[in-house]
């Protein structure tokens, strides 16, 4: 008995080590994960507080600090985030104060003013630091009144409320990539595609059927997850259900098309699995699914904008948390549909039955 077991064990080990793609991926994956986290969270230690700063259009943060009579903008352990003077940007910053995502919002235009959430513990601490900076006798600001106080009351945004749109988007990504890409490669390896080649079926017809089938599966899957979450969690849904359905459908089309493009010519599931992991993990880490990209390195934030999953997550959060409608998410919707259509056409041109 043990001889048979050892024979099968030896054969399986040889099969694994001879598969260079699978072996290489199993060795590189942990190293890439470590390097990715080190890259994302590189830089200075994270500040204790976050303060938005609205300054005059001709001022940047360096100039604003030089003109700050109270010296508040030089306070250590505070992350000062520039906010443009556009009405939408200011409104979004005030909403972040309401949700405890910003501890304080300081307006330096004309006579200074600030917004603070009276229910925020961090906001109260930062407010005392601000007023203390203006009250210091060794500062020119001691002779001037402190900034005008404005309140922005609101409940804190729970992590589960913030992360839910990203988790749904992550499910769309994994279902779209593996539900089509890996399956098509398996069809090719098992000879299913060779038999389909003998029929009048064209590649674009086969791929379109795969896309429609997976769209139905993903839509049903997302609907069930959303309904189950709504029964267990009291999460906000302030926007349009139509917009939410459209953005997740567009995201699913994009992810399915990526999976088809990867599987257009591959012959082994192991190589397909490695390539799909190579595409999915950077998106998972850089798209703000689990944590906000605001505190990451500038390079990581720039790369994040190149990820389709980033635009899906941002649009879904805008709908569910900020109350966005279809018109508000049109840029993300058009981008995801454009990427999906382009990759679907490319996959049809690259596709091989054998």
BAFI-875215 format. One line per field, with one value per residue (C-alpha): y, x, z; residue in three letters; chain; residue number from 1. Coordinates in pm, whole numbers, plus 50000, padded with zeros to 5 digits. Layout:
N
yy <- Y, ...
xx <- X, ...
zz <- Z, ...
code <- Ala, ...
unit <- A, ...
pos <- NUM, ...
END
This chain:
354
yy <- 50000, 50247, 50178, 50281, 50591, 50690, 50629, 50860, 51113, 51117, 51147, 51441, 51620, 51576, 51712, 52020, 52097, 52044, 52303, 52603, 52860, 52733, 52686, 53033, 53192, 53009, 53147, 53499, 53566, 53605, 53819, 54043, 54085, 54196, 54439, 54576, 54652, 54811, 55028, 55131, 55230, 55379, 55732, 55922, 55783, 55845, 56167, 56150, 56400, 56510, 56875, 57005, 57350, 57582, 57853, 58130, 58001, 58156, 57989, 57642, 57473, 57606, 57964, 57915, 57805, 58110, 58342, 58164, 58414, 58165, 57903, 57635, 57489, 57407, 57190, 56847, 56516, 56675, 56587, 56908, 56822, 57098, 57152, 57348, 57637, 57468, 57439, 57063, 57013, 57228, 57047, 56710, 56822, 56939, 56601, 56432, 56640, 56525, 56162, 56201, 56137, 56486, 56609, 56976, 57192, 57529, 57806, 58065, 58275, 58625, 58609, 58260, 58011, 57642, 57352, 57093, 56807, 56859, 56480, 56406, 56344, 56410, 56719, 56864, 56806, 56968, 57261, 57323, 57313, 57568, 57806, 57764, 57861, 58183, 58262, 58236, 58570, 58535, 58525, 58823, 58642, 58702, 59049, 58914, 58717, 58341, 58190, 58171, 57838, 57645, 57305, 57012, 56755, 56400, 56037, 55871, 55658, 55301, 55094, 54837, 55114, 55229, 54886, 54722, 54881, 54768, 54413, 54391, 54525, 54271, 53993, 54126, 54122, 53765, 53630, 53807, 53709, 53346, 53268, 53320, 53333, 53015, 52825, 52910, 52783, 52461, 52424, 52458, 52209, 51949, 51973, 52139, 52432, 52198, 52040, 52381, 52483, 52227, 52412, 52739, 52920, 53224, 53343, 53667, 53468, 53227, 53511, 53712, 53413, 53376, 53744, 53735, 53415, 53553, 53887, 53703, 53503, 53807, 54016, 53746, 53693, 54063, 54099, 53810, 53945, 54293, 54161, 53940, 54233, 54459, 54205, 54184, 54536, 54879, 55033, 55354, 55350, 55717, 55709, 55557, 55181, 55223, 55388, 55113, 54840, 55012, 55067, 54708, 54576, 54795, 54676, 54314, 54362, 54514, 54232, 53961, 54116, 54120, 53751, 53672, 53869, 53671, 53338, 53408, 53183, 53013, 52632, 52554, 52645, 52696, 52971, 53130, 53123, 53292, 53567, 53632, 53660, 53894, 54121, 54089, 54139, 54482, 54592, 54453, 54637, 54966, 55022, 55123, 54816, 54762, 55094, 55450, 55542, 55897, 55801, 55608, 55720, 55953, 55685, 55436, 55689, 55754, 55381, 55344, 55568, 55322, 55033, 54966, 54840, 55184, 55355, 55086, 55118, 55500, 55515, 55257, 55446, 55775, 55618, 55438, 55690, 56029, 55978, 56004, 55941, 55817, 56155, 56178, 55848, 55888, 55929, 55601, 55430, 55536, 55437, 55086, 55024, 55153, 54927, 54631, 54681, 54735, 54422, 54212, 54303, 54239, 53900, 53803, 53891, 53704, 53404, 53057, 52742, 52518
xx <- 50000, 50271, 50459, 50155, 50107, 50474, 50456, 50157, 50322, 50641, 50445, 50239, 50553, 50723, 50411, 50417, 50787, 50782, 50507, 50739, 50460, 50285, 50612, 50738, 50411, 50401, 50748, 50700, 50354, 50452, 50753, 50541, 50284, 50552, 50705, 50360, 50266, 50605, 50555, 50198, 50269, 50615, 50692, 50653, 50458, 50086, 49963, 49729, 49474, 49341, 49258, 49129, 49254, 49070, 49314, 49312, 49358, 49704, 49828, 49971, 50030, 50386, 50275, 49976, 50204, 50426, 50124, 49966, 49987, 49884, 50134, 49864, 49960, 50303, 50159, 50319, 50131, 49850, 49795, 49687, 49494, 49446, 49085, 49006, 48761, 48512, 48169, 48159, 48501, 48408, 48074, 48251, 48501, 48220, 48050, 48373, 48371, 48014, 48119, 48432, 48661, 48812, 48872, 48843, 48805, 48985, 48888, 49165, 48983, 48915, 48829, 48928, 48659, 48648, 48403, 48409, 48182, 48082, 48045, 48399, 48661, 48949, 48771, 48748, 49121, 49219, 48987, 49169, 49502, 49371, 49235, 49550, 49764, 49564, 49583, 49962, 50105, 50422, 50218, 50078, 49745, 49705, 49566, 49313, 48996, 49005, 48842, 48465, 48332, 48085, 47947, 47895, 47709, 47663, 47712, 48045, 48073, 48126, 48397, 48139, 47943, 48258, 48395, 48071, 48075, 48436, 48358, 48080, 48319, 48582, 48327, 48256, 48628, 48695, 48378, 48449, 48815, 48804, 48447, 48534, 48912, 48997, 48699, 48786, 49142, 49004, 48776, 49079, 49285, 49005, 48933, 48592, 48698, 48840, 48497, 48328, 48566, 48400, 48067, 47968, 48026, 48253, 48490, 48299, 47975, 48132, 48285, 47962, 47774, 48036, 48002, 47621, 47620, 47867, 47682, 47365, 47555, 47737, 47418, 47234, 47529, 47564, 47190, 47185, 47490, 47338, 47004, 47177, 47391, 47087, 46917, 47217, 47359, 47201, 47419, 47337, 47201, 47147, 47177, 46999, 46952, 46956, 47298, 47427, 47303, 47457, 47799, 47827, 47713, 47973, 48238, 48141, 48168, 48513, 48639, 48493, 48662, 48995, 48953, 48874, 49174, 49399, 49248, 49252, 49554, 49659, 49663, 49710, 49498, 49810, 49945, 49600, 49566, 49905, 49829, 49485, 49642, 49903, 49623, 49382, 49611, 49745, 49386, 49284, 49566, 49560, 49189, 49088, 48877, 48999, 49167, 49165, 49441, 49458, 49727, 49945, 50247, 50193, 50314, 50064, 49783, 49885, 49889, 49553, 49392, 49502, 49309, 48955, 48853, 48935, 48674, 48417, 48475, 48475, 48150, 47977, 48080, 47962, 47620, 47573, 47736, 47711, 47381, 47514, 47287, 47343, 47467, 47723, 47889, 47885, 48267, 48334, 48051, 48187, 48543, 48449, 48226, 48496, 48763, 48527, 48431, 48792, 48917, 48627, 48711, 49081, 49003, 48797, 49087, 49343, 49122, 49235, 49024, 49328
zz <- 50000, 50100, 49777, 49577, 49792, 49754, 49378, 49341, 49575, 49366, 49042, 49174, 49297, 48959, 48789, 49011, 48976, 48601, 48570, 48556, 48540, 48852, 49041, 48952, 49056, 49391, 49468, 49336, 49477, 49847, 49756, 49534, 49812, 50059, 49810, 49719, 50079, 50140, 49830, 49914, 50272, 50220, 50335, 50657, 50955, 50934, 51099, 51399, 51263, 50922, 50850, 50518, 50414, 50174, 50061, 49803, 49446, 49413, 49733, 49763, 50098, 50126, 50068, 50297, 50579, 50528, 50549, 50845, 51130, 51395, 51282, 51300, 50962, 51102, 51380, 51376, 51355, 51150, 50786, 50611, 50294, 50031, 49920, 49604, 49613, 49383, 49543, 49488, 49651, 49953, 49991, 49973, 50239, 50471, 50420, 50528, 50847, 50909, 50862, 51083, 50785, 50831, 51185, 51087, 50775, 50780, 50537, 50490, 50229, 50362, 50730, 50853, 50947, 51023, 51030, 51307, 51406, 51772, 51814, 51693, 51963, 51724, 51595, 51946, 52001, 51671, 51745, 52074, 51891, 51639, 51903, 52110, 51811, 51768, 52141, 52172, 52284, 52074, 51752, 51557, 51556, 51932, 51854, 51604, 51681, 51619, 51308, 51298, 51421, 51208, 51296, 51061, 51265, 51148, 51243, 51186, 50874, 50992, 50832, 50720, 50543, 50367, 50275, 50150, 49799, 49762, 49872, 49613, 49349, 49455, 49408, 49058, 48980, 49093, 48935, 48607, 48579, 48692, 48593, 48226, 48178, 48367, 48223, 47861, 47912, 48059, 47755, 47528, 47727, 47738, 47366, 47396, 47181, 46917, 46877, 46866, 46589, 46360, 46394, 46221, 46554, 46521, 46799, 46857, 46895, 47141, 47346, 47344, 47480, 47754, 47844, 47861, 48064, 48318, 48335, 48438, 48701, 48840, 48852, 49043, 49275, 49356, 49413, 49660, 49848, 49865, 49995, 50253, 50370, 50395, 50622, 50857, 50840, 50853, 50581, 50389, 50036, 49952, 49574, 49277, 49251, 48874, 48891, 49122, 48887, 48584, 48741, 48864, 48526, 48351, 48598, 48538, 48159, 48203, 48428, 48204, 47902, 48087, 48166, 47802, 47678, 47912, 47806, 47431, 47363, 47688, 47710, 48082, 48382, 48593, 48368, 48341, 48718, 48758, 48509, 48656, 49001, 48860, 48737, 49029, 49328, 49223, 49163, 49501, 49679, 49486, 49429, 49780, 49848, 50206, 50290, 50160, 49917, 50059, 50309, 50064, 49864, 49564, 49322, 49462, 49422, 49062, 48983, 49153, 48891, 48621, 48777, 48644, 48987, 49136, 48920, 48998, 49374, 49368, 49171, 49390, 49706, 49556, 49493, 49823, 50059, 49885, 49703, 49347, 49050, 48695, 48568, 48850, 48758, 48379, 48354, 48540, 48351, 48013, 48107, 48222, 47920, 47685, 47837, 47828, 47462, 47355, 47532, 47404, 47044, 47109, 47264, 46957, 46725, 46938, 47012, 46903, 46924, 46980
code <- Unk, Unk, Unk, Unk, Unk, Unk, Unk, Unk, Unk, Unk, Unk, Unk, Unk, Unk, Unk, Unk, Unk, Unk, Unk, Unk, Unk, Unk, Unk, Unk, Unk, Unk, Unk, Unk, Unk, Unk, Unk, Unk, Unk, Unk, Unk, Unk, Unk, Unk, Unk, Unk, Unk, Unk, Unk, Unk, Unk, Unk, Unk, Unk, Unk, Unk, Unk, Unk, Unk, Unk, Unk, Unk, Unk, Unk, Unk, Unk, Unk, Unk, Unk, Unk, Unk, Unk, Unk, Unk, Unk, Unk, Unk, Unk, Unk, Unk, Unk, Unk, Unk, Unk, Unk, Unk, Unk, Unk, Unk, Unk, Unk, Unk, Unk, Unk, Unk, Unk, Unk, Unk, Unk, Unk, Unk, Unk, Unk, Unk, Unk, Unk, Unk, Unk, Unk, Unk, Unk, Unk, Unk, Unk, Unk, Unk, Unk, Unk, Unk, Unk, Unk, Unk, Unk, Unk, Unk, Unk, Unk, Unk, Unk, Unk, Unk, Unk, Unk, Unk, Unk, Unk, Unk, Unk, Unk, Unk, Unk, Unk, Unk, Unk, Unk, Unk, Unk, Unk, Unk, Unk, Unk, Unk, Unk, Unk, Unk, Unk, Unk, Unk, Unk, Unk, Unk, Unk, Unk, Unk, Unk, Unk, Unk, Unk, Unk, Unk, Unk, Unk, Unk, Unk, Unk, Unk, Unk, Unk, Unk, Unk, Unk, Unk, Unk, Unk, Unk, Unk, Unk, Unk, Unk, Unk, Unk, Unk, Unk, Unk, Unk, Unk, Unk, Unk, Unk, Unk, Unk, Unk, Unk, Unk, Unk, Unk, Unk, Unk, Unk, Unk, Unk, Unk, Unk, Unk, Unk, Unk, Unk, Unk, Unk, Unk, Unk, Unk, Unk, Unk, Unk, Unk, Unk, Unk, Unk, Unk, Unk, Unk, Unk, Unk, Unk, Unk, Unk, Unk, Unk, Unk, Unk, Unk, Unk, Unk, Unk, Unk, Unk, Unk, Unk, Unk, Unk, Unk, Unk, Unk, Unk, Unk, Unk, Unk, Unk, Unk, Unk, Unk, Unk, Unk, Unk, Unk, Unk, Unk, Unk, Unk, Unk, Unk, Unk, Unk, Unk, Unk, Unk, Unk, Unk, Unk, Unk, Unk, Unk, Unk, Unk, Unk, Unk, Unk, Unk, Unk, Unk, Unk, Unk, Unk, Unk, Unk, Unk, Unk, Unk, Unk, Unk, Unk, Unk, Unk, Unk, Unk, Unk, Unk, Unk, Unk, Unk, Unk, Unk, Unk, Unk, Unk, Unk, Unk, Unk, Unk, Unk, Unk, Unk, Unk, Unk, Unk, Unk, Unk, Unk, Unk, Unk, Unk, Unk, Unk, Unk, Unk, Unk, Unk, Unk, Unk, Unk, Unk, Unk, Unk, Unk, Unk, Unk, Unk, Unk, Unk, Unk, Unk, Unk, Unk, Unk, Unk, Unk, Unk, Unk, Unk
unit <- A, A, A, A, A, A, A, A, A, A, A, A, A, A, A, A, A, A, A, A, A, A, A, A, A, A, A, A, A, A, A, A, A, A, A, A, A, A, A, A, A, A, A, A, A, A, A, A, A, A, A, A, A, A, A, A, A, A, A, A, A, A, A, A, A, A, A, A, A, A, A, A, A, A, A, A, A, A, A, A, A, A, A, A, A, A, A, A, A, A, A, A, A, A, A, A, A, A, A, A, A, A, A, A, A, A, A, A, A, A, A, A, A, A, A, A, A, A, A, A, A, A, A, A, A, A, A, A, A, A, A, A, A, A, A, A, A, A, A, A, A, A, A, A, A, A, A, A, A, A, A, A, A, A, A, A, A, A, A, A, A, A, A, A, A, A, A, A, A, A, A, A, A, A, A, A, A, A, A, A, A, A, A, A, A, A, A, A, A, A, A, A, A, A, A, A, A, A, A, A, A, A, A, A, A, A, A, A, A, A, A, A, A, A, A, A, A, A, A, A, A, A, A, A, A, A, A, A, A, A, A, A, A, A, A, A, A, A, A, A, A, A, A, A, A, A, A, A, A, A, A, A, A, A, A, A, A, A, A, A, A, A, A, A, A, A, A, A, A, A, A, A, A, A, A, A, A, A, A, A, A, A, A, A, A, A, A, A, A, A, A, A, A, A, A, A, A, A, A, A, A, A, A, A, A, A, A, A, A, A, A, A, A, A, A, A, A, A, A, A, A, A, A, A, A, A, A, A, A, A, A, A, A, A, A, A, A, A, A, A, A, A, A, A, A, A, A, A, A, A, A, A, A, A
pos <- 1, 2, 3, 4, 5, 6, 7, 8, 9, 10, 11, 12, 13, 14, 15, 16, 17, 18, 19, 20, 21, 22, 23, 24, 25, 26, 27, 28, 29, 30, 31, 32, 33, 34, 35, 36, 37, 38, 39, 40, 41, 42, 43, 44, 45, 46, 47, 48, 49, 50, 51, 52, 53, 54, 55, 56, 57, 58, 59, 60, 61, 62, 63, 64, 65, 66, 67, 68, 69, 70, 71, 72, 73, 74, 75, 76, 77, 78, 79, 80, 81, 82, 83, 84, 85, 86, 87, 88, 89, 90, 91, 92, 93, 94, 95, 96, 97, 98, 99, 100, 101, 102, 103, 104, 105, 106, 107, 108, 109, 110, 111, 112, 113, 114, 115, 116, 117, 118, 119, 120, 121, 122, 123, 124, 125, 126, 127, 128, 129, 130, 131, 132, 133, 134, 135, 136, 137, 138, 139, 140, 141, 142, 143, 144, 145, 146, 147, 148, 149, 150, 151, 152, 153, 154, 155, 156, 157, 158, 159, 160, 161, 162, 163, 164, 165, 166, 167, 168, 169, 170, 171, 172, 173, 174, 175, 176, 177, 178, 179, 180, 181, 182, 183, 184, 185, 186, 187, 188, 189, 190, 191, 192, 193, 194, 195, 196, 197, 198, 199, 200, 201, 202, 203, 204, 205, 206, 207, 208, 209, 210, 211, 212, 213, 214, 215, 216, 217, 218, 219, 220, 221, 222, 223, 224, 225, 226, 227, 228, 229, 230, 231, 232, 233, 234, 235, 236, 237, 238, 239, 240, 241, 242, 243, 244, 245, 246, 247, 248, 249, 250, 251, 252, 253, 254, 255, 256, 257, 258, 259, 260, 261, 262, 263, 264, 265, 266, 267, 268, 269, 270, 271, 272, 273, 274, 275, 276, 277, 278, 279, 280, 281, 282, 283, 284, 285, 286, 287, 288, 289, 290, 291, 292, 293, 294, 295, 296, 297, 298, 299, 300, 301, 302, 303, 304, 305, 306, 307, 308, 309, 310, 311, 312, 313, 314, 315, 316, 317, 318, 319, 320, 321, 322, 323, 324, 325, 326, 327, 328, 329, 330, 331, 332, 333, 334, 335, 336, 337, 338, 339, 340, 341, 342, 343, 344, 345, 346, 347, 348, 349, 350, 351, 352, 353, 354
END
